[in-house]
């Protein structure tokens, strides 16, 4: 009798373990399409299991939780978006959760974009969030306060550091902007702010000048020399005459090329008609431009394009006018070739 009972128990246990093993390695047949599940802060293992059952990703959530507990695999769950494709088994689901195998996207903010261009790009990287929302966040008083610069900022222009970021595709938009600000504060160090102050610029003025330098040249070897031109013009109380500042001042009317009328039309950002720096940055400067701004070189006061991406620098107006004439000749010659 005892032998029969033991045999029966062994058979029952074998069937139970056999079922559990089969269930553990078999996909839920009702799971018919790939599902993205957003695991939020504070979610318990049991809650996640129940949520996955509702999405038909998992069957028998109680067994799932029981198995995870007896195998000590219910540790801290990583917040983020998990993608569960068709055909995934409870075993694979468990591995995803314990390894924090979340879905991520790479978001690259190029140097020299203004907040409206950044908003346009982010609306493509995060299709669920409209461009208008990103523009609103760039003007958010809460996020401006999070930046911590006490200069009556109206928006975050210049402070969204160009870089490649890795994000959860369902990360709240506010957290995305905060990540840009955190990266800015990490890279623009107190030592850099202190050096700018020694040179006579407060943080806002420093970022503003760096943004102009960013827009004026894409040639690494020229950045410090361009910085030198603008520092020299500021010291001599000369107008900066930077085309990118004019463009920023008429951003929503700009058609792709500046006219003489544009250069003569006063706006707070038109450095052809106003002296000194504009009231704020005109784009997001990269690290190279931020560093170059603090290390200006040369005695130059002027520069003009050569036509090959580089510039001719001059210390006096006579040489500058000659360089301008050469550039005009270059433009006419190339227009004729077309």
VEXVO-221124 format. One record per residue (C-alpha): residue in three letters; residue number from 0; x, y, z. Coordinates in steps of 0.001 Angstrom, whole numbers. Each point is the difference from the previous one (the first is absolute). Example, Ala and Ser with C-alpha at 12.3 -4.5 7.8 and 13.67 -1.06 7.14 Angstrom:
2
  resn  resi       xx       yy       zz
   ALA     0    12300    -4500     7800
   SER     1     1370     3440     -660
***
This chain:
338
  resn  resi       xx       yy       zz
   UNK     0        0        0        0
   UNK     1     2805     2395      926
   UNK     2     1808     -827    -3220
   UNK     3    -3125      711    -2026
   UNK     4     -477     3312     1813
   UNK     5     3616     1017     -593
   UNK     6     -305    -1027    -3642
   UNK     7    -3172     2037     -327
   UNK     8     1672     3023     1591
   UNK     9     2980     -361    -2330
   UNK    10    -2295     -225    -3006
   UNK    11    -1972     3065     1096
   UNK    12     3186     1974      673
   UNK    13     1425    -1055    -3341
   UNK    14    -3137     1130    -1758
   UNK    15       74     3315     1887
   UNK    16     3655      631     -787
   UNK    17     -589    -1124    -3557
   UNK    18    -2846     2491     -350
   UNK    19     2047     2771     1574
   UNK    20     2939     -700    -2308
   UNK    21    -2256     -133    -3057
   UNK    22    -1736     3233     1033
   UNK    23     3338     1671      780
   UNK    24     1454     -565    -3443
   UNK    25    -3207      377    -2050
   UNK    26    -1381     3311    -1368
   UNK    27    -3521     1036      856
   UNK    28    -2068     -937    -3108
   UNK    29    -2217     3061      557
   UNK    30     3001     2315     -447
   UNK    31     -537      901    -3654
   UNK    32     1956     3254     -457
   UNK    33     3091     1725     1329
   UNK    34     -747     2129     3048
   UNK    35     1964     2850     1601
   UNK    36     -531       81     3754
   UNK    37      995     3081     1995
   UNK    38     1206    -1030     3453
   UNK    39     -413     2991     2296
   UNK    40     1723     1013     3225
   UNK    41    -1213    -1948     3055
   UNK    42    -1533    -2903    -1932
   UNK    43       73    -3296     1919
   UNK    44      848    -3313    -1633
   UNK    45    -3585    -1179      571
   UNK    46    -1448     3099    -1637
   UNK    47     2239     -427    -3033
   UNK    48    -1035    -3657     -326
   UNK    49    -3679      930      168
   UNK    50      487     2772    -2557
   UNK    51     1692    -2438    -2358
   UNK    52    -2931    -2386      358
   UNK    53    -2420     2797     -958
   UNK    54     2060      584    -3137
   UNK    55     -109    -3754     -785
   UNK    56     3774     -116      180
   UNK    57      -17    -2381     2941
   UNK    58    -2346    -2662     1331
   UNK    59     -216    -1061     3640
   UNK    60     1575     3044     1670
   UNK    61     -189    -1586     3475
   UNK    62     2164    -2887    -1131
   UNK    63     2373     2488    -1631
   UNK    64      366     1946     3264
   UNK    65      332    -3217     2040
   UNK    66     2772    -1315    -2237
   UNK    67     1851     3333       76
   UNK    68     -200      126     3805
   UNK    69     1260    -3527      679
   UNK    70     2897      597    -2392
   UNK    71      716     3404     1592
   UNK    72     -449     1881    -3280
   UNK    73    -2369     2734     1167
   UNK    74     2640     2656      606
   UNK    75     -267     3686     -869
   UNK    76    -1692      453    -3347
   UNK    77     1460     2524    -2413
   UNK    78    -2427     2720    -1030
   UNK    79     -487      298    -3740
   UNK    80    -1691    -1426    -3068
   UNK    81      232    -3747     -572
   UNK    82     -817    -1471    -3389
   UNK    83    -1612    -3442       25
   UNK    84     -159    -1556    -3489
   UNK    85    -2338    -2777    -1059
   UNK    86     1358    -3399     1010
   UNK    87     1700     1102     3214
   UNK    88     -147    -2520     2862
   UNK    89     -358      674     3757
   UNK    90     3667     -946      354
   UNK    91     1023     2649    -2554
   UNK    92    -2351     2546     1564
   UNK    93     1621     -584     3380
   UNK    94     3491      412    -1467
   UNK    95    -1005     3295    -1619
   UNK    96    -1337     1340     3294
   UNK    97     2883    -1044     2234
   UNK    98     2606     1267    -2488
   UNK    99    -1816     3310     -586
   UNK   100     -106     -643    -3738
   UNK   101    -1848     3192     -856
   UNK   102     -561     1560    -3403
   UNK   103     2117     3094     -680
   UNK   104      429     2514    -2797
   UNK   105     2986     2166     -879
   UNK   106     -726     3700     -260
   UNK   107     2693     2232    -1491
   UNK   108     -219     3759      427
   UNK   109     2426     1571    -2510
   UNK   110     1983     3105      872
   UNK   111    -1493     3317    -1035
   UNK   112    -3719     -781       94
   UNK   113    -2327     2507     1653
   UNK   114    -2875    -1076     2255
   UNK   115    -2490      -24    -2887
   UNK   116     2226    -2275    -2062
   UNK   117      596    -2230     3033
   UNK   118    -3769     -198      523
   UNK   119     -497    -1018    -3630
   UNK   120     2620    -2742      319
   UNK   121    -1349    -1314     3301
   UNK   122    -3496     -253    -1452
   UNK   123     1477    -2461    -2530
   UNK   124     1966    -1935     2623
   UNK   125    -3071     -176     2258
   UNK   126    -2940     -216    -2438
   UNK   127    -2586      -33     2791
   UNK   128     1083     3473     1194
   UNK   129     -892     2958    -2274
   UNK   130     2516     2688     -885
   UNK   131    -2087     2602     1848
   UNK   132      501    -1880     3286
   UNK   133     3785      124     -325
   UNK   134      -97     3739     -688
   UNK   135    -2166      476     3109
   UNK   136     2487    -1957     2108
   UNK   137     2863     2144    -1323
   UNK   138    -1882     2976     1478
   UNK   139     -990    -1774     3237
   UNK   140      590     2048     3156
   UNK   141      490    -3240     1939
   UNK   142     2764    -1209    -2309
   UNK   143     1634     3417     -119
   UNK   144       90     -110     3787
   UNK   145     1459    -3528     -187
   UNK   146     2840     1409    -2115
   UNK   147      817     2319     2886
   UNK   148     1313     3047    -1895
   UNK   149    -1266     3168     1615
   UNK   150     -114     2275    -3039
   UNK   151    -3729      361     -677
   UNK   152       60    -2562    -2785
   UNK   153    -3065      -98    -2227
   UNK   154      843    -3423    -1420
   UNK   155     2688    -2701     -106
   UNK   156     1607     1203    -3214
   UNK   157     3694     -902       85
   UNK   158     -298    -2363     2960
   UNK   159    -1127    -3222    -1750
   UNK   160     3425    -1543     -400
   UNK   161      676    -1555    -3426
   UNK   162      831    -3665      544
   UNK   163    -1207    -3521     -740
   UNK   164    -2357    -1213     2704
   UNK   165    -1588    -3383      690
   UNK   166    -3614      184     1133
   UNK   167    -2971    -2196      753
   UNK   168    -2422      796    -2871
   UNK   169    -2779      521     2562
   UNK   170     1979     2265     2301
   UNK   171    -2097     3048      966
   UNK   172     1029     3004    -2143
   UNK   173      874     2052     3069
   UNK   174     2552    -2642     1021
   UNK   175     1560      127    -3464
   UNK   176      572     3755      282
   UNK   177     1324     -460     3527
   UNK   178     2538    -2486    -1359
   UNK   179     1268     2666    -2439
   UNK   180      320     2496     2843
   UNK   181     1778    -2486     2268
   UNK   182     2495     -721    -2778
   UNK   183      520     3739     -505
   UNK   184      706      562     3695
   UNK   185     2349    -2983       40
   UNK   186     2064     1293    -2928
   UNK   187      -90     3756      605
   UNK   188     1975     -134     3196
   UNK   189      289     2606     2780
   UNK   190     3584      538    -1166
   UNK   191    -1240      968    -3471
   UNK   192    -2582     2365     1468
   UNK   193     2705     1507     2223
   UNK   194     2313      556    -2975
   UNK   195    -2795     1667    -1945
   UNK   196     -535     2305     2978
   UNK   197     3709      857       29
   UNK   198     -313      921    -3667
   UNK   199    -2941     2271      812
   UNK   200    -3022    -2124     -879
   UNK   201    -2756    -1338     2221
   UNK   202    -1245    -3551     -769
   UNK   203    -2788     1215    -2284
   UNK   204     2381     2194    -2009
   UNK   205     2523    -2835     -197
   UNK   206    -2508    -2449    -1483
   UNK   207    -1288     2724    -2331
   UNK   208     3465      678    -1405
   UNK   209      697    -3743     -289
   UNK   210    -3219     -441    -1968
   UNK   211     1064     2668    -2501
   UNK   212     3406    -1636     -423
   UNK   213    -1735    -3350     -510
   UNK   214    -2098     1420    -2823
   UNK   215     2821     1901    -1693
   UNK   216     2344    -2887     -787
   UNK   217      -57    -3763     -253
   UNK   218     3776     -213     -402
   UNK   219     1614    -1113     3282
   UNK   220     3283     1804     -712
   UNK   221    -1837     3326     -379
   UNK   222    -2098       48     3171
   UNK   223     2527     1722     2275
   UNK   224      829     2515    -2716
   UNK   225    -3685      813     -551
   UNK   226     -270      371     3770
   UNK   227     2920     2424     -141
   UNK   228    -1771     2136    -2605
   UNK   229    -3106      405     2143
   UNK   230     1926      583     3207
   UNK   231     2026     2725    -1764
   UNK   232    -3125     1638    -1415
   UNK   233    -1658      -13     3428
   UNK   234     3072     1616     1570
   UNK   235       56     2717    -2657
   UNK   236    -3764      553      304
   UNK   237     -516     -982    -3628
   UNK   238    -3206    -1566    -1237
   UNK   239      380    -3769     -232
   UNK   240    -1727     -118    -3413
   UNK   241     -710    -3729      270
   UNK   242    -2443    -1235    -2639
   UNK   243    -1296    -2907     2155
   UNK   244    -1250     2458     2619
   UNK   245    -2002     1840    -2640
   UNK   246    -1515    -3280    -1192
   UNK   247    -1009     -952     3536
   UNK   248    -1722     3348      485
   UNK   249    -2221     -617    -3035
   UNK   250     -179    -3785      358
   UNK   251    -3675     -425     -854
   UNK   252      282     2322    -3009
   UNK   253     3374    -1208    -1276
   UNK   254     -190    -1431    -3526
   UNK   255     3506    -1448     -331
   UNK   256     2110     3010     -941
   UNK   257      616     3389     1582
   UNK   258     -860     3200    -1839
   UNK   259     1380     3491      478
   UNK   260    -3346      907     1546
   UNK   261      424    -2816     2542
   UNK   262     3390     1348     1009
   UNK   263    -1422     3482      532
   UNK   264    -3196    -1040     1798
   UNK   265      395      434     3779
   UNK   266     -700    -2992     2239
   UNK   267     1507     -736     3417
   UNK   268     2194    -2597    -1750
   UNK   269     1148     2067    -2985
   UNK   270     3678      616      762
   UNK   271      325     2125    -3139
   UNK   272    -2075     2758     1587
   UNK   273      585     -595     3735
   UNK   274     3218      -37     1990
   UNK   275     1189    -2781     2264
   UNK   276    -1375    -3483      361
   UNK   277    -3621     -866     -799
   UNK   278    -2321     -569     3004
   UNK   279      555    -3763        4
   UNK   280     1398    -3017    -1866
   UNK   281    -1082     -668    -3563
   UNK   282      681    -3767      -42
   UNK   283     1464    -2861     2000
   UNK   284     3802      204      -66
   UNK   285     2003    -3204      124
   UNK   286     2818     -694     2449
   UNK   287     2669     1032    -2538
   UNK   288    -1562     3448     -480
   UNK   289     -535      407     3749
   UNK   290     3709     -647      558
   UNK   291     1135     2125    -2942
   UNK   292    -1977     2961     1353
   UNK   293     2198      -57     3105
   UNK   294     3220     -227    -2015
   UNK   295     -165     2745    -2651
   UNK   296     3056      559    -2185
   UNK   297     1076     2529    -2656
   UNK   298     -188     3774     -403
   UNK   299    -2526     -264    -2815
   UNK   300    -3103     2162     -228
   UNK   301    -1564    -1416    -3164
   UNK   302     -547    -3243    -1847
   UNK   303    -1816    -1021    -3164
   UNK   304     -643    -3307    -1734
   UNK   305     2417    -1231    -2653
   UNK   306    -2487    -2338    -1630
   UNK   307     1543    -3275     1123
   UNK   308    -1431      -36     3510
   UNK   309     2865     1964     1528
   UNK   310      453     3753      504
   UNK   311     2439     2811     -690
   UNK   312      859     1933     3178
   UNK   313     1126     3633       -1
   UNK   314     1275     2488     2551
   UNK   315    -1140     3062    -1962
   UNK   316    -2895     1098    -2182
   UNK   317     2124      451    -3139
   UNK   318     1110    -3637      -36
   UNK   319    -3494    -1124      932
   UNK   320    -1585     1883    -2901
   UNK   321     2503    -1625    -2344
   UNK   322     -960    -3445     1368
   UNK   323    -3678      859     -445
   UNK   324      606      968    -3651
   UNK   325     1795    -3297     -583
   UNK   326    -2938    -1868     1497
   UNK   327    -2456     1871    -2227
   UNK   328     2123     -899    -3030
   UNK   329      -20    -3626     1152
   UNK   330    -3802       20      333
   UNK   331     -488     1520    -3453
   UNK   332     2381    -2499    -1586
   UNK   333    -1772    -2944     1569
   UNK   334    -3408     1375     -903
   UNK   335     1174      266    -3611
   UNK   336     1094    -3660       78
   UNK   337    -3477    -1024     1050
***
